[in-house]
Amino acid sequence: MAKFLCVCGSVVSTSGEIPHPYQWNLISDGDFDTSTGTVDADELYMRSTLMFRCPRSGHLWIYWSGIDNAPSLYSPVEVDEPDGPRGVVAVGE
Ligand SMILES: [Zn+2]
């Protein structure tokens, strides 16, 4: 895996510069909470889920099942309403 073609036509490289300009390392709050004190960056990296954000279109490609499996694609959606999209209800405490 060194690059892939985004739906916008851009080629997104998954290797090269370190740190990678379009790569994000995701970690769930539950996994994050298992870490305490001083954290080993390499260990945290290995537990993270890789995400690439297309620099041209903003599409997100997330490798939920690891880098050896196909990623899931998430498309950006413009939201005009300042309080969030319709259908989202703020939940009080
Ligand atoms: Zn794109």
PDB file of the backbone (N, CA, C, O) and the ligand in Angstrom, with CONECT records:
HET     ZN  A 101       1
ATOM      1  N   MET A   1       0.833  -1.176   0.000  1.00  0.00           N
ATOM      2  CA  MET A   1       0.000   0.000   0.000  1.00  0.00           C
ATOM      3  C   MET A   1       0.875   1.235   0.000  1.00  0.00           C
ATOM      4  O   MET A   1       1.576   1.498   0.977  1.00  0.00           O
ATOM      5  N   ALA A   2       0.846   1.982  -1.060  1.00  0.00           N
ATOM      6  CA  ALA A   2       1.634   3.194  -1.097  1.00  0.00           C
ATOM      7  C   ALA A   2       0.798   4.388  -1.527  1.00  0.00           C
ATOM      8  O   ALA A   2       1.137   5.531  -1.222  1.00  0.00           O
ATOM      9  N   LYS A   3      -0.283   4.129  -2.228  1.00  0.00           N
ATOM     10  CA  LYS A   3      -1.163   5.223  -2.635  1.00  0.00           C
ATOM     11  C   LYS A   3      -2.496   4.647  -3.108  1.00  0.00           C
ATOM     12  O   LYS A   3      -2.599   3.469  -3.449  1.00  0.00           O
ATOM     13  N   PHE A   4      -3.514   5.511  -3.119  1.00  0.00           N
ATOM     14  CA  PHE A   4      -4.813   5.090  -3.643  1.00  0.00           C
ATOM     15  C   PHE A   4      -5.454   6.277  -4.330  1.00  0.00           C
ATOM     16  O   PHE A   4      -5.033   7.419  -4.147  1.00  0.00           O
ATOM     17  N   LEU A   5      -6.473   5.999  -5.119  1.00  0.00           N
ATOM     18  CA  LEU A   5      -7.177   7.026  -5.868  1.00  0.00           C
ATOM     19  C   LEU A   5      -8.438   7.425  -5.112  1.00  0.00           C
ATOM     20  O   LEU A   5      -9.327   6.601  -4.892  1.00  0.00           O
ATOM     21  N   CYS A   6      -8.509   8.679  -4.720  1.00  0.00           N
ATOM     22  CA  CYS A   6      -9.695   9.195  -4.031  1.00  0.00           C
ATOM     23  C   CYS A   6     -10.831   9.343  -5.042  1.00  0.00           C
ATOM     24  O   CYS A   6     -10.588   9.409  -6.247  1.00  0.00           O
ATOM     25  N   VAL A   7     -12.058   9.394  -4.556  1.00  0.00           N
ATOM     26  CA  VAL A   7     -13.222   9.548  -5.437  1.00  0.00           C
ATOM     27  C   VAL A   7     -13.200  10.872  -6.195  1.00  0.00           C
ATOM     28  O   VAL A   7     -13.900  11.016  -7.197  1.00  0.00           O
ATOM     29  N   CYS A   8     -12.407  11.843  -5.734  1.00  0.00           N
ATOM     30  CA  CYS A   8     -12.314  13.138  -6.418  1.00  0.00           C
ATOM     31  C   CYS A   8     -11.285  13.108  -7.547  1.00  0.00           C
ATOM     32  O   CYS A   8     -11.150  14.074  -8.297  1.00  0.00           O
ATOM     33  N   GLY A   9     -10.561  11.993  -7.663  1.00  0.00           N
ATOM     34  CA  GLY A   9      -9.559  11.863  -8.709  1.00  0.00           C
ATOM     35  C   GLY A   9      -8.137  12.108  -8.240  1.00  0.00           C
ATOM     36  O   GLY A   9      -7.190  11.880  -8.993  1.00  0.00           O
ATOM     37  N   SER A  10      -7.974  12.566  -7.015  1.00  0.00           N
ATOM     38  CA  SER A  10      -6.626  12.787  -6.490  1.00  0.00           C
ATOM     39  C   SER A  10      -5.989  11.475  -6.062  1.00  0.00           C
ATOM     40  O   SER A  10      -6.660  10.571  -5.566  1.00  0.00           O
ATOM     41  N   VAL A  11      -4.700  11.394  -6.261  1.00  0.00           N
ATOM     42  CA  VAL A  11      -3.942  10.258  -5.772  1.00  0.00           C
ATOM     43  C   VAL A  11      -3.461  10.620  -4.370  1.00  0.00           C
ATOM     44  O   VAL A  11      -2.785  11.630  -4.173  1.00  0.00           O
ATOM     45  N   VAL A  12      -3.817   9.789  -3.409  1.00  0.00           N
ATOM     46  CA  VAL A  12      -3.417  10.020  -2.019  1.00  0.00           C
ATOM     47  C   VAL A  12      -2.327   9.011  -1.677  1.00  0.00           C
ATOM     48  O   VAL A  12      -2.552   7.801  -1.688  1.00  0.00           O
ATOM     49  N   SER A  13      -1.166   9.523  -1.378  1.00  0.00           N
ATOM     50  CA  SER A  13      -0.054   8.664  -0.996  1.00  0.00           C
ATOM     51  C   SER A  13      -0.183   8.290   0.467  1.00  0.00           C
ATOM     52  O   SER A  13      -0.504   9.131   1.306  1.00  0.00           O
ATOM     53  N   THR A  14       0.068   7.027   0.769  1.00  0.00           N
ATOM     54  CA  THR A  14      -0.016   6.572   2.154  1.00  0.00           C
ATOM     55  C   THR A  14       1.361   6.356   2.759  1.00  0.00           C
ATOM     56  O   THR A  14       1.488   5.865   3.881  1.00  0.00           O
ATOM     57  N   SER A  15       2.376   6.721   2.019  1.00  0.00           N
ATOM     58  CA  SER A  15       3.732   6.611   2.541  1.00  0.00           C
ATOM     59  C   SER A  15       4.493   7.856   2.104  1.00  0.00           C
ATOM     60  O   SER A  15       3.982   8.666   1.330  1.00  0.00           O
ATOM     61  N   GLY A  16       5.681   7.998   2.589  1.00  0.00           N
ATOM     62  CA  GLY A  16       6.479   9.162   2.224  1.00  0.00           C
ATOM     63  C   GLY A  16       6.905   9.927   3.450  1.00  0.00           C
ATOM     64  O   GLY A  16       7.557   9.388   4.344  1.00  0.00           O
ATOM     65  N   GLU A  17       6.526  11.196   3.482  1.00  0.00           N
ATOM     66  CA  GLU A  17       6.949  12.068   4.572  1.00  0.00           C
ATOM     67  C   GLU A  17       6.550  11.529   5.946  1.00  0.00           C
ATOM     68  O   GLU A  17       5.491  10.924   6.108  1.00  0.00           O
ATOM     69  N   ILE A  18       7.417  11.760   6.929  1.00  0.00           N
ATOM     70  CA  ILE A  18       7.108  11.451   8.324  1.00  0.00           C
ATOM     71  C   ILE A  18       7.383  12.706   9.137  1.00  0.00           C
ATOM     72  O   ILE A  18       8.524  13.170   9.138  1.00  0.00           O
ATOM     73  N   PRO A  19       6.426  13.269   9.812  1.00  0.00           N
ATOM     74  CA  PRO A  19       5.035  12.810   9.864  1.00  0.00           C
ATOM     75  C   PRO A  19       4.306  13.042   8.549  1.00  0.00           C
ATOM     76  O   PRO A  19       4.577  13.992   7.815  1.00  0.00           O
ATOM     77  N   HIS A  20       3.368  12.134   8.281  1.00  0.00           N
ATOM     78  CA  HIS A  20       2.593  12.181   7.046  1.00  0.00           C
ATOM     79  C   HIS A  20       1.597  13.339   7.114  1.00  0.00           C
ATOM     80  O   HIS A  20       0.867  13.457   8.099  1.00  0.00           O
ATOM     81  N   PRO A  21       1.550  14.192   6.094  1.00  0.00           N
ATOM     82  CA  PRO A  21       0.670  15.371   6.163  1.00  0.00           C
ATOM     83  C   PRO A  21      -0.822  15.071   6.096  1.00  0.00           C
ATOM     84  O   PRO A  21      -1.623  15.908   6.512  1.00  0.00           O
ATOM     85  N   TYR A  22      -1.221  13.913   5.588  1.00  0.00           N
ATOM     86  CA  TYR A  22      -2.651  13.612   5.433  1.00  0.00           C
ATOM     87  C   TYR A  22      -3.102  12.439   6.297  1.00  0.00           C
ATOM     88  O   TYR A  22      -4.260  12.027   6.231  1.00  0.00           O
ATOM     89  N   GLN A  23      -2.205  11.909   7.094  1.00  0.00           N
ATOM     90  CA  GLN A  23      -2.538  10.751   7.937  1.00  0.00           C
ATOM     91  C   GLN A  23      -2.932  11.198   9.339  1.00  0.00           C
ATOM     92  O   GLN A  23      -2.317  12.085   9.932  1.00  0.00           O
ATOM     93  N   TRP A  24      -3.975  10.554   9.845  1.00  0.00           N
ATOM     94  CA  TRP A  24      -4.417  10.767  11.216  1.00  0.00           C
ATOM     95  C   TRP A  24      -4.402   9.415  11.901  1.00  0.00           C
ATOM     96  O   TRP A  24      -4.672   8.393  11.271  1.00  0.00           O
ATOM     97  N   ASN A  25      -4.095   9.404  13.157  1.00  0.00           N
ATOM     98  CA  ASN A  25      -4.086   8.172  13.942  1.00  0.00           C
ATOM     99  C   ASN A  25      -5.218   8.270  14.963  1.00  0.00           C
ATOM    100  O   ASN A  25      -5.161   9.066  15.900  1.00  0.00           O
ATOM    101  N   LEU A  26      -6.246   7.446  14.763  1.00  0.00           N
ATOM    102  CA  LEU A  26      -7.436   7.502  15.612  1.00  0.00           C
ATOM    103  C   LEU A  26      -7.340   6.487  16.734  1.00  0.00           C
ATOM    104  O   LEU A  26      -6.850   5.374  16.546  1.00  0.00           O
ATOM    105  N   ILE A  27      -7.810   6.882  17.891  1.00  0.00           N
ATOM    106  CA  ILE A  27      -7.886   5.937  19.004  1.00  0.00           C
ATOM    107  C   ILE A  27      -9.196   6.202  19.740  1.00  0.00           C
ATOM    108  O   ILE A  27      -9.561   7.351  19.991  1.00  0.00           O
ATOM    109  N   SER A  28      -9.890   5.129  20.077  1.00  0.00           N
ATOM    110  CA  SER A  28     -11.167   5.297  20.771  1.00  0.00           C
ATOM    111  C   SER A  28     -10.910   5.822  22.182  1.00  0.00           C
ATOM    112  O   SER A  28      -9.815   5.682  22.727  1.00  0.00           O
ATOM    113  N   ASP A  29     -11.924   6.417  22.746  1.00  0.00           N
ATOM    114  CA  ASP A  29     -11.797   6.935  24.107  1.00  0.00           C
ATOM    115  C   ASP A  29     -11.565   5.782  25.085  1.00  0.00           C
ATOM    116  O   ASP A  29     -10.828   5.921  26.061  1.00  0.00           O
ATOM    117  N   GLY A  30     -12.204   4.640  24.810  1.00  0.00           N
ATOM    118  CA  GLY A  30     -12.007   3.477  25.678  1.00  0.00           C
ATOM    119  C   GLY A  30     -10.570   2.992  25.666  1.00  0.00           C
ATOM    120  O   GLY A  30     -10.001   2.698  26.717  1.00  0.00           O
ATOM    121  N   ASP A  31      -9.976   2.908  24.469  1.00  0.00           N
ATOM    122  CA  ASP A  31      -8.574   2.496  24.377  1.00  0.00           C
ATOM    123  C   ASP A  31      -7.662   3.540  25.002  1.00  0.00           C
ATOM    124  O   ASP A  31      -6.670   3.210  25.651  1.00  0.00           O
ATOM    125  N   PHE A  32      -8.010   4.804  24.797  1.00  0.00           N
ATOM    126  CA  PHE A  32      -7.201   5.870  25.370  1.00  0.00           C
ATOM    127  C   PHE A  32      -7.214   5.802  26.891  1.00  0.00           C
ATOM    128  O   PHE A  32      -6.194   6.023  27.544  1.00  0.00           O
ATOM    129  N   ASP A  33      -8.386   5.492  27.444  1.00  0.00           N
ATOM    130  CA  ASP A  33      -8.517   5.451  28.901  1.00  0.00           C
ATOM    131  C   ASP A  33      -7.752   4.295  29.537  1.00  0.00           C
ATOM    132  O   ASP A  33      -7.522   4.299  30.746  1.00  0.00           O
ATOM    133  N   THR A  34      -7.355   3.299  28.731  1.00  0.00           N
ATOM    134  CA  THR A  34      -6.567   2.208  29.310  1.00  0.00           C
ATOM    135  C   THR A  34      -5.121   2.637  29.519  1.00  0.00           C
ATOM    136  O   THR A  34      -4.358   1.937  30.184  1.00  0.00           O
ATOM    137  N   SER A  35      -4.743   3.763  28.964  1.00  0.00           N
ATOM    138  CA  SER A  35      -3.387   4.279  29.140  1.00  0.00           C
ATOM    139  C   SER A  35      -3.360   5.237  30.321  1.00  0.00           C
ATOM    140  O   SER A  35      -4.229   6.094  30.478  1.00  0.00           O
ATOM    141  N   THR A  36      -2.356   5.067  31.128  1.00  0.00           N
ATOM    142  CA  THR A  36      -2.184   5.984  32.256  1.00  0.00           C
ATOM    143  C   THR A  36      -0.709   6.356  32.358  1.00  0.00           C
ATOM    144  O   THR A  36       0.164   5.639  31.869  1.00  0.00           O
ATOM    145  N   GLY A  37      -0.457   7.457  32.984  1.00  0.00           N
ATOM    146  CA  GLY A  37       0.927   7.879  33.209  1.00  0.00           C
ATOM    147  C   GLY A  37       1.648   8.161  31.910  1.00  0.00           C
ATOM    148  O   GLY A  37       1.060   8.675  30.959  1.00  0.00           O
ATOM    149  N   THR A  38       2.897   7.830  31.873  1.00  0.00           N
ATOM    150  CA  THR A  38       3.702   8.035  30.683  1.00  0.00           C
ATOM    151  C   THR A  38       3.312   7.005  29.634  1.00  0.00           C
ATOM    152  O   THR A  38       3.246   5.809  29.917  1.00  0.00           O
ATOM    153  N   VAL A  39       3.055   7.477  28.429  1.00  0.00           N
ATOM    154  CA  VAL A  39       2.582   6.606  27.361  1.00  0.00           C
ATOM    155  C   VAL A  39       3.698   6.382  26.351  1.00  0.00           C
ATOM    156  O   VAL A  39       4.413   7.311  25.976  1.00  0.00           O
ATOM    157  N   ASP A  40       3.834   5.129  25.917  1.00  0.00           N
ATOM    158  CA  ASP A  40       4.798   4.779  24.876  1.00  0.00           C
ATOM    159  C   ASP A  40       4.174   5.145  23.525  1.00  0.00           C
ATOM    160  O   ASP A  40       3.168   4.558  23.126  1.00  0.00           O
ATOM    161  N   ALA A  41       4.758   6.094  22.837  1.00  0.00           N
ATOM    162  CA  ALA A  41       4.193   6.576  21.577  1.00  0.00           C
ATOM    163  C   ALA A  41       4.081   5.459  20.541  1.00  0.00           C
ATOM    164  O   ALA A  41       3.104   5.412  19.794  1.00  0.00           O
ATOM    165  N   ASP A  42       5.056   4.569  20.484  1.00  0.00           N
ATOM    166  CA  ASP A  42       5.005   3.470  19.514  1.00  0.00           C
ATOM    167  C   ASP A  42       3.843   2.529  19.812  1.00  0.00           C
ATOM    168  O   ASP A  42       3.155   2.067  18.902  1.00  0.00           O
ATOM    169  N   GLU A  43       3.634   2.250  21.102  1.00  0.00           N
ATOM    170  CA  GLU A  43       2.547   1.358  21.497  1.00  0.00           C
ATOM    171  C   GLU A  43       1.198   2.004  21.188  1.00  0.00           C
ATOM    172  O   GLU A  43       0.278   1.333  20.719  1.00  0.00           O
ATOM    173  N   LEU A  44       1.083   3.285  21.445  1.00  0.00           N
ATOM    174  CA  LEU A  44      -0.157   4.012  21.148  1.00  0.00           C
ATOM    175  C   LEU A  44      -0.412   4.024  19.644  1.00  0.00           C
ATOM    176  O   LEU A  44      -1.549   3.862  19.201  1.00  0.00           O
ATOM    177  N   TYR A  45       0.641   4.216  18.866  1.00  0.00           N
ATOM    178  CA  TYR A  45       0.532   4.216  17.405  1.00  0.00           C
ATOM    179  C   TYR A  45       0.018   2.859  16.913  1.00  0.00           C
ATOM    180  O   TYR A  45      -0.849   2.794  16.042  1.00  0.00           O
ATOM    181  N   MET A  46       0.559   1.786  17.477  1.00  0.00           N
ATOM    182  CA  MET A  46       0.173   0.444  17.032  1.00  0.00           C
ATOM    183  C   MET A  46      -1.294   0.143  17.346  1.00  0.00           C
ATOM    184  O   MET A  46      -1.916  -0.660  16.651  1.00  0.00           O
ATOM    185  N   ARG A  47      -1.849   0.769  18.371  1.00  0.00           N
ATOM    186  CA  ARG A  47      -3.256   0.547  18.729  1.00  0.00           C
ATOM    187  C   ARG A  47      -4.191   1.464  17.962  1.00  0.00           C
ATOM    188  O   ARG A  47      -5.408   1.298  18.035  1.00  0.00           O
ATOM    189  N   SER A  48      -3.656   2.417  17.238  1.00  0.00           N
ATOM    190  CA  SER A  48      -4.504   3.400  16.565  1.00  0.00           C
ATOM    191  C   SER A  48      -5.019   2.883  15.222  1.00  0.00           C
ATOM    192  O   SER A  48      -4.444   1.974  14.622  1.00  0.00           O
ATOM    193  N   THR A  49      -6.101   3.480  14.775  1.00  0.00           N
ATOM    194  CA  THR A  49      -6.680   3.197  13.465  1.00  0.00           C
ATOM    195  C   THR A  49      -6.210   4.277  12.507  1.00  0.00           C
ATOM    196  O   THR A  49      -6.280   5.466  12.820  1.00  0.00           O
ATOM    197  N   LEU A  50      -5.736   3.870  11.349  1.00  0.00           N
ATOM    198  CA  LEU A  50      -5.216   4.837  10.385  1.00  0.00           C
ATOM    199  C   LEU A  50      -6.343   5.487   9.591  1.00  0.00           C
ATOM    200  O   LEU A  50      -7.281   4.825   9.148  1.00  0.00           O
ATOM    201  N   MET A  51      -6.224   6.782   9.427  1.00  0.00           N
ATOM    202  CA  MET A  51      -7.152   7.530   8.596  1.00  0.00           C
ATOM    203  C   MET A  51      -6.346   8.456   7.695  1.00  0.00           C
ATOM    204  O   MET A  51      -5.361   9.056   8.124  1.00  0.00           O
ATOM    205  N   PHE A  52      -6.772   8.565   6.451  1.00  0.00           N
ATOM    206  CA  PHE A  52      -6.157   9.509   5.524  1.00  0.00           C
ATOM    207  C   PHE A  52      -7.228  10.491   5.086  1.00  0.00           C
ATOM    208  O   PHE A  52      -8.348  10.102   4.756  1.00  0.00           O
ATOM    209  N   ARG A  53      -6.869  11.779   5.088  1.00  0.00           N
ATOM    210  CA  ARG A  53      -7.797  12.832   4.657  1.00  0.00           C
ATOM    211  C   ARG A  53      -7.282  13.374   3.336  1.00  0.00           C
ATOM    212  O   ARG A  53      -6.168  13.890   3.248  1.00  0.00           O
ATOM    213  N   CYS A  54      -8.114  13.248   2.308  1.00  0.00           N
ATOM    214  CA  CYS A  54      -7.718  13.742   0.988  1.00  0.00           C
ATOM    215  C   CYS A  54      -7.487  15.258   1.075  1.00  0.00           C
ATOM    216  O   CYS A  54      -8.373  15.993   1.512  1.00  0.00           O
ATOM    217  N   PRO A  55      -6.311  15.725   0.665  1.00  0.00           N
ATOM    218  CA  PRO A  55      -6.019  17.154   0.779  1.00  0.00           C
ATOM    219  C   PRO A  55      -6.836  18.015  -0.175  1.00  0.00           C
ATOM    220  O   PRO A  55      -6.954  19.222   0.034  1.00  0.00           O
ATOM    221  N   ARG A  56      -7.391  17.425  -1.199  1.00  0.00           N
ATOM    222  CA  ARG A  56      -8.169  18.184  -2.173  1.00  0.00           C
ATOM    223  C   ARG A  56      -9.650  18.233  -1.836  1.00  0.00           C
ATOM    224  O   ARG A  56     -10.264  19.299  -1.887  1.00  0.00           O
ATOM    225  N   SER A  57     -10.227  17.094  -1.494  1.00  0.00           N
ATOM    226  CA  SER A  57     -11.677  17.027  -1.307  1.00  0.00           C
ATOM    227  C   SER A  57     -12.112  16.887   0.152  1.00  0.00           C
ATOM    228  O   SER A  57     -13.274  17.133   0.473  1.00  0.00           O
ATOM    229  N   GLY A  58     -11.221  16.506   1.014  1.00  0.00           N
ATOM    230  CA  GLY A  58     -11.567  16.323   2.425  1.00  0.00           C
ATOM    231  C   GLY A  58     -12.213  14.989   2.738  1.00  0.00           C
ATOM    232  O   GLY A  58     -12.612  14.748   3.877  1.00  0.00           O
ATOM    233  N   HIS A  59     -12.325  14.107   1.732  1.00  0.00           N
ATOM    234  CA  HIS A  59     -12.865  12.774   2.011  1.00  0.00           C
ATOM    235  C   HIS A  59     -11.958  12.065   3.013  1.00  0.00           C
ATOM    236  O   HIS A  59     -10.736  12.217   2.996  1.00  0.00           O
ATOM    237  N   LEU A  60     -12.598  11.283   3.889  1.00  0.00           N
ATOM    238  CA  LEU A  60     -11.859  10.538   4.909  1.00  0.00           C
ATOM    239  C   LEU A  60     -11.873   9.063   4.559  1.00  0.00           C
ATOM    240  O   LEU A  60     -12.918   8.486   4.257  1.00  0.00           O
ATOM    241  N   TRP A  61     -10.704   8.473   4.604  1.00  0.00           N
ATOM    242  CA  TRP A  61     -10.534   7.040   4.317  1.00  0.00           C
ATOM    243  C   TRP A  61     -10.010   6.400   5.591  1.00  0.00           C
ATOM    244  O   TRP A  61      -8.883   6.659   6.014  1.00  0.00           O
ATOM    245  N   ILE A  62     -10.839   5.561   6.195  1.00  0.00           N
ATOM    246  CA  ILE A  62     -10.486   4.997   7.500  1.00  0.00           C
ATOM    247  C   ILE A  62     -10.323   3.484   7.388  1.00  0.00           C
ATOM    248  O   ILE A  62     -11.199   2.786   6.877  1.00  0.00           O
ATOM    249  N   TYR A  63      -9.192   2.997   7.871  1.00  0.00           N
ATOM    250  CA  TYR A  63      -8.856   1.572   7.830  1.00  0.00           C
ATOM    251  C   TYR A  63      -9.286   0.919   9.144  1.00  0.00           C
ATOM    252  O   TYR A  63      -8.453   0.558   9.976  1.00  0.00           O
ATOM    253  N   TRP A  64     -10.612   0.775   9.314  1.00  0.00           N
ATOM    254  CA  TRP A  64     -11.150   0.207  10.556  1.00  0.00           C
ATOM    255  C   TRP A  64     -10.644  -1.204  10.817  1.00  0.00           C
ATOM    256  O   TRP A  64     -10.431  -1.584  11.969  1.00  0.00           O
ATOM    257  N   SER A  65     -10.451  -1.984   9.757  1.00  0.00           N
ATOM    258  CA  SER A  65     -10.056  -3.397   9.912  1.00  0.00           C
ATOM    259  C   SER A  65      -8.590  -3.614   9.609  1.00  0.00           C
ATOM    260  O   SER A  65      -8.181  -4.724   9.269  1.00  0.00           O
ATOM    261  N   GLY A  66      -7.805  -2.578   9.729  1.00  0.00           N
ATOM    262  CA  GLY A  66      -6.368  -2.714   9.499  1.00  0.00           C
ATOM    263  C   GLY A  66      -5.990  -2.337   8.084  1.00  0.00           C
ATOM    264  O   GLY A  66      -6.823  -2.289   7.179  1.00  0.00           O
ATOM    265  N   ILE A  67      -4.719  -2.074   7.926  1.00  0.00           N
ATOM    266  CA  ILE A  67      -4.198  -1.558   6.664  1.00  0.00           C
ATOM    267  C   ILE A  67      -4.242  -2.592   5.540  1.00  0.00           C
ATOM    268  O   ILE A  67      -4.122  -2.238   4.367  1.00  0.00           O
ATOM    269  N   ASP A  68      -4.413  -3.875   5.894  1.00  0.00           N
ATOM    270  CA  ASP A  68      -4.463  -4.919   4.873  1.00  0.00           C
ATOM    271  C   ASP A  68      -5.867  -5.130   4.314  1.00  0.00           C
ATOM    272  O   ASP A  68      -6.063  -5.942   3.410  1.00  0.00           O
ATOM    273  N   ASN A  69      -6.845  -4.395   4.853  1.00  0.00           N
ATOM    274  CA  ASN A  69      -8.218  -4.506   4.368  1.00  0.00           C
ATOM    275  C   ASN A  69      -8.664  -3.178   3.775  1.00  0.00           C
ATOM    276  O   ASN A  69      -8.060  -2.135   4.023  1.00  0.00           O
ATOM    277  N   ALA A  70      -9.724  -3.236   2.991  1.00  0.00           N
ATOM    278  CA  ALA A  70     -10.214  -2.029   2.320  1.00  0.00           C
ATOM    279  C   ALA A  70     -10.693  -0.998   3.346  1.00  0.00           C
ATOM    280  O   ALA A  70     -11.285  -1.361   4.362  1.00  0.00           O
ATOM    281  N   PRO A  71     -10.438   0.281   3.082  1.00  0.00           N
ATOM    282  CA  PRO A  71     -10.895   1.323   4.004  1.00  0.00           C
ATOM    283  C   PRO A  71     -12.372   1.646   3.796  1.00  0.00           C
ATOM    284  O   PRO A  71     -12.960   1.276   2.779  1.00  0.00           O
ATOM    285  N   SER A  72     -12.959   2.334   4.761  1.00  0.00           N
ATOM    286  CA  SER A  72     -14.304   2.894   4.617  1.00  0.00           C
ATOM    287  C   SER A  72     -14.150   4.344   4.194  1.00  0.00           C
ATOM    288  O   SER A  72     -13.228   5.035   4.626  1.00  0.00           O
ATOM    289  N   LEU A  73     -15.060   4.796   3.346  1.00  0.00           N
ATOM    290  CA  LEU A  73     -15.021   6.159   2.833  1.00  0.00           C
ATOM    291  C   LEU A  73     -16.089   7.012   3.501  1.00  0.00           C
ATOM    292  O   LEU A  73     -17.241   6.593   3.617  1.00  0.00           O
ATOM    293  N   TYR A  74     -15.709   8.205   3.941  1.00  0.00           N
ATOM    294  CA  TYR A  74     -16.635   9.162   4.542  1.00  0.00           C
ATOM    295  C   TYR A  74     -16.532  10.454   3.745  1.00  0.00           C
ATOM    296  O   TYR A  74     -15.443  10.986   3.532  1.00  0.00           O
ATOM    297  N   SER A  75     -17.688  10.947   3.307  1.00  0.00           N
ATOM    298  CA  SER A  75     -17.718  12.155   2.484  1.00  0.00           C
ATOM    299  C   SER A  75     -18.087  13.371   3.323  1.00  0.00           C
ATOM    300  O   SER A  75     -18.983  13.296   4.163  1.00  0.00           O
ATOM    301  N   PRO A  76     -17.401  14.491   3.102  1.00  0.00           N
ATOM    302  CA  PRO A  76     -17.746  15.701   3.837  1.00  0.00           C
ATOM    303  C   PRO A  76     -19.100  16.233   3.378  1.00  0.00           C
ATOM    304  O   PRO A  76     -19.429  16.163   2.195  1.00  0.00           O
ATOM    305  N   VAL A  77     -19.869  16.756   4.300  1.00  0.00           N
ATOM    306  CA  VAL A  77     -21.183  17.325   4.011  1.00  0.00           C
ATOM    307  C   VAL A  77     -21.220  18.720   4.626  1.00  0.00           C
ATOM    308  O   VAL A  77     -20.920  18.904   5.805  1.00  0.00           O
ATOM    309  N   GLU A  78     -21.594  19.698   3.802  1.00  0.00           N
ATOM    310  CA  GLU A  78     -21.703  21.062   4.306  1.00  0.00           C
ATOM    311  C   GLU A  78     -22.916  21.173   5.222  1.00  0.00           C
ATOM    312  O   GLU A  78     -23.990  20.662   4.905  1.00  0.00           O
ATOM    313  N   VAL A  79     -22.745  21.831   6.335  1.00  0.00           N
ATOM    314  CA  VAL A  79     -23.833  22.059   7.285  1.00  0.00           C
ATOM    315  C   VAL A  79     -23.997  23.559   7.428  1.00  0.00           C
ATOM    316  O   VAL A  79     -23.096  24.253   7.898  1.00  0.00           O
ATOM    317  N   ASP A  80     -25.174  24.060   7.011  1.00  0.00           N
ATOM    318  CA  ASP A  80     -25.407  25.499   7.048  1.00  0.00           C
ATOM    319  C   ASP A  80     -25.875  25.997   8.407  1.00  0.00           C
ATOM    320  O   ASP A  80     -25.730  27.179   8.721  1.00  0.00           O
ATOM    321  N   GLU A  81     -26.424  25.118   9.199  1.00  0.00           N
ATOM    322  CA  GLU A  81     -27.010  25.532  10.463  1.00  0.00           C
ATOM    323  C   GLU A  81     -25.942  25.603  11.554  1.00  0.00           C
ATOM    324  O   GLU A  81     -25.236  24.624  11.795  1.00  0.00           O
ATOM    325  N   PRO A  82     -25.822  26.751  12.212  1.00  0.00           N
ATOM    326  CA  PRO A  82     -24.759  26.925  13.197  1.00  0.00           C
ATOM    327  C   PRO A  82     -24.852  25.976  14.379  1.00  0.00           C
ATOM    328  O   PRO A  82     -23.838  25.679  15.010  1.00  0.00           O
ATOM    329  N   ASP A  83     -26.046  25.496  14.691  1.00  0.00           N
ATOM    330  CA  ASP A  83     -26.202  24.607  15.844  1.00  0.00           C
ATOM    331  C   ASP A  83     -26.110  23.126  15.459  1.00  0.00           C
ATOM    332  O   ASP A  83     -26.324  22.248  16.295  1.00  0.00           O
ATOM    333  N   GLY A  84     -25.793  22.859  14.197  1.00  0.00           N
ATOM    334  CA  GLY A  84     -25.647  21.469  13.776  1.00  0.00           C
ATOM    335  C   GLY A  84     -26.709  21.100  12.764  1.00  0.00           C
ATOM    336  O   GLY A  84     -27.634  21.871  12.510  1.00  0.00           O
ATOM    337  N   PRO A  85     -26.576  19.931  12.194  1.00  0.00           N
ATOM    338  CA  PRO A  85     -27.523  19.505  11.173  1.00  0.00           C
ATOM    339  C   PRO A  85     -28.890  19.197  11.777  1.00  0.00           C
ATOM    340  O   PRO A  85     -29.014  18.905  12.966  1.00  0.00           O
ATOM    341  N   ARG A  86     -29.911  19.271  10.923  1.00  0.00           N
ATOM    342  CA  ARG A  86     -31.266  18.938  11.372  1.00  0.00           C
ATOM    343  C   ARG A  86     -31.311  17.492  11.844  1.00  0.00           C
ATOM    344  O   ARG A  86     -30.623  16.616  11.320  1.00  0.00           O
ATOM    345  N   GLY A  87     -32.115  17.284  12.813  1.00  0.00           N
ATOM    346  CA  GLY A  87     -32.252  15.922  13.327  1.00  0.00           C
ATOM    347  C   GLY A  87     -31.345  15.651  14.505  1.00  0.00           C
ATOM    348  O   GLY A  87     -31.523  14.663  15.216  1.00  0.00           O
ATOM    349  N   VAL A  88     -30.370  16.523  14.717  1.00  0.00           N
ATOM    350  CA  VAL A  88     -29.484  16.341  15.858  1.00  0.00           C
ATOM    351  C   VAL A  88     -30.094  17.124  17.021  1.00  0.00           C
ATOM    352  O   VAL A  88     -30.360  18.321  16.915  1.00  0.00           O
ATOM    353  N   VAL A  89     -30.300  16.445  18.084  1.00  0.00           N
ATOM    354  CA  VAL A  89     -30.928  17.065  19.253  1.00  0.00           C
ATOM    355  C   VAL A  89     -29.907  17.113  20.386  1.00  0.00           C
ATOM    356  O   VAL A  89     -29.299  16.104  20.743  1.00  0.00           O
ATOM    357  N   ALA A  90     -29.735  18.298  20.935  1.00  0.00           N
ATOM    358  CA  ALA A  90     -28.839  18.436  22.084  1.00  0.00           C
ATOM    359  C   ALA A  90     -29.469  17.733  23.283  1.00  0.00           C
ATOM    360  O   ALA A  90     -30.651  17.917  23.574  1.00  0.00           O
ATOM    361  N   VAL A  91     -28.685  16.945  23.955  1.00  0.00           N
ATOM    362  CA  VAL A  91     -29.178  16.219  25.117  1.00  0.00           C
ATOM    363  C   VAL A  91     -28.690  16.938  26.376  1.00  0.00           C
ATOM    364  O   VAL A  91     -27.492  17.141  26.573  1.00  0.00           O
ATOM    365  N   GLY A  92     -29.634  17.309  27.204  1.00  0.00           N
ATOM    366  CA  GLY A  92     -29.295  18.014  28.435  1.00  0.00           C
ATOM    367  C   GLY A  92     -28.723  17.068  29.472  1.00  0.00           C
ATOM    368  O   GLY A  92     -28.759  15.846  29.328  1.00  0.00           O
ATOM    369  N   GLU A  93     -28.214  17.656  30.486  1.00  0.00           N
ATOM    370  CA  GLU A  93     -27.624  16.849  31.569  1.00  0.00           C
ATOM    371  C   GLU A  93     -28.690  16.451  32.573  1.00  0.00           C
ATOM    372  O   GLU A  93     -28.391  15.771  33.554  1.00  0.00           O
TER     373      GLU A  93
HETATM  374 ZN    ZN A 101     -10.287  13.512  -2.719  1.00  0.00          ZN2+
END
